[in-house]
Amino acid sequence: MDTKRFLFCSLDAALITDLAWQVHREGHDVKYYIEAESDREIGDGFVPKTDDWREEVEWADVIVFDDIWVGSDIGTGALAQELREEGKAVVGGTRNTDRLEEDRGYAMEVLEDHGVNTIGHRVFRDFDEGIWFVQENPAAYVIKPLGEVQNVKRLLYVGRDDDGSDVIDVLRAYKKAWGHRMKGFQLQRKVEGVEIAVCGFFNGERFIDQVNFNFEHKKLFPGNIGPQTGEMGTSMFWSGRNKLFAETLGHLEEWLAAEGYVGSIDVNCIVNATGIYPLEFTPRFGYPTITLQEESFESPTGTFFYDLAHGNDPDLEVHKGFQVCIRVVLPPFPFDDEKTYAENSRNAAVVFETESREGIHLEDTKQVDGQWRAAGGNGMPLVVTGKGETMQEAREQAYDRIDDIVIPNLYYRDDIGERWIDGDGDRLQAWGYLGPA
């Protein structure tokens, strides 16, 4: 494909740096805009920047939005719709697809309206009403905040007690600490099983044939314990339109086409022997999921997103085995503590013990005089990936690559991908979810 012009837009935090860097390295013209002042140094030395994304709209052949948020409000979907109406090719959502993430009650309604089974759930705007509901309907529940505050991932709470007593205690605590900021919350019945996300790329009319299946690792520590984070690592594989896809995203193909959605959309599910139960949507790129997907592309990334944005049928070739990525982080991640970050992590040098940069991907990173350094203030400098014919081979390659990285005070989870090896894969096969639709 001839050289094309790509405009990447982060209208809140900087998230899409690595994808912009990959497209830039493939020889395309790239400009990257970052709204958050604290993040604007991220990607310096790797990706060309712009100070005003709107000034670049006419220049761009493709505009890519990285998230649904414009500051503390949803809004990139509306912007993407407006730009498409003006004839621009955009990777981004719509007003309604943004709502899938921001309003969990609406997301469940869309699923139910299109024939998808859902777990018992209810949205509350009042804490006392939610507490009363659990008292009257004792069970284990998951608390899922609504609105902008849901980005504080540590507020998601998975109940442990069968009578819901721990959920009641947490709701009372949230009322005191977060009542001024939470728009509301969803209580969802807790279901045991294998947690798996079904991810498809949509070109405005249909899903492409390659479907991605991934496993998130959101807790900070190995063994899935500790505070919630955005994500500590992901394992995945690609397949076709199997039963898992057909019974989830497959039901939404016509709805997404009517919306004109373009990009990645992911529905996280719990599955067991009795059914598939969607939990939540990610109607945008996942992080660091997109980094791992990008690593598994065996055809050009820029060509793929150009075709996707223009409504073409991309000829995407992907790695056929398994893939693993690990987020390498620095103190005080996942918490906000400016003093700790300044003392331990700001401008930390990233040192490589080999010349190879295979499988090394940018998050909060900049380059100064050829030296990679931690950037921004979030403590997430790198994502490291691995691939293999088996999940174990992918794990070994990723962790071998981490062994060649030196950053003072770095830490990461060392068990990404183990759940598949320890039985998740066998259970999904036994329940028949990975076969043809």
C-alpha positions, 0 to 999 in steps of 0.5 A: 500500500502507498504511504497514507496519513494517520492521525491518532487522538488521545482526548484523555490519557495517552493510550495508543502510543505503540500502535502509532509507533508501529504504523509510523515504522511501517513508513506511513505519515503519522501525527499523534495528539495527546490531550492530558498535559501530564501525558504529553511527553509520552511517545516523544522521540518515537512518534511525530506529534501535533498540538491541535488534532482538529487542524490535522483532520483534513490532512489525515487519510485515517483518524484513530480515536483510542478510547471513549473518554474526552476528559471525564465524559464520554464523547469520542463516539459523537466526534467519530460520527460527525467526522464520518458524516463529513466523509472522513475515514475514522476508527472509532465508535458512536454515541450509542456504542460509547454508552455500552461501556459508560452505562452498564444497564444500557449494555445489558438491555442491548444484549437482551434485545438481541437475544443474548443471555445475560446474568441477573443484574440491576442498576441502582442510583441510590446506595441505600436502595442497593443495600436493601435489595441485597438484604432482601435477595441474599446472594453473592454479587459483583459491584460495578460502578457506573460513569467516569468513576468506573475508570478507578478500577479498584472500585469493582468488587467481586463478592465472596459471601453467599449471603451478600454480607460483604457486598453490603459492607462495601456498599456502605463504605462506598457511600461514605467515600465515593457517594459524591462521585459515583453516578450509580452502580450495577449489582450483577449476580456472581457466576462461577466459570471461565472468564474469556473475552470475545473481540472482533474488528468491525468495518462499519458493515460487518465483522472481519473473519478473524476473531480474537479470544483473550483472557484478562489478568486485572489483579496486581499480584500473581494468583489473582490477588491484590488490588484491581488494576486496569490490566497486568497482562493478557493471553490470547489466541485467534480463531474463526466465528465459533460458538462463543462468537456466534452467541455473543458478538454475532448477535450484534452484527446488524445493530453495529452496522446500523450504528456504523461502528468501526474498530475493535469491540470486546465483550467479556464473559463468564462461561460454564457448562450451562451457558455463556454470560456476558459481563461487560463491553469494551467498545474501543481498543483494550489496553494492553490487548491491542498491543498483543493483537498488533504483535500477532498481526502477520500482515501490515498494521497500517494497511489493516486499519486503513482498510477497516476505516474505509469499509473494506474487507481487510485481508488480515493474517495473524499468528495461529498459535498463542500469544501472551503480553505482560505489563511492566510497571513501576511504583506506585502503580496502580496507585496515585502518589506523586511523591513516590513516583518522583522518587522512584520512577520519574524519567527512569532509564530503560536498559536493554541487555540485548540489541533486539527489541522484538516483543518490546512495546511502548506504553508510558515511554519517551526517547531522549538522545536515544535513551528510552525513559519512563514518561508521564506519571502512571508508572506503566513504561512497557508491555512485553509480548511472546508468541508460540505454538502453545501457551507455555511457549508464548509465556517462556518467550515473553518472560525471557524477553523481560529478563533482558530488561533492566529498570530500577524498581520494576515489577510484573505478574509472573503467571500470565497465561497459566490459567489456560494451562491449568485447565481453562483451555480444557474446560472450554474445549469440553463444554464445546465453546471453541468448535464451529458455530 
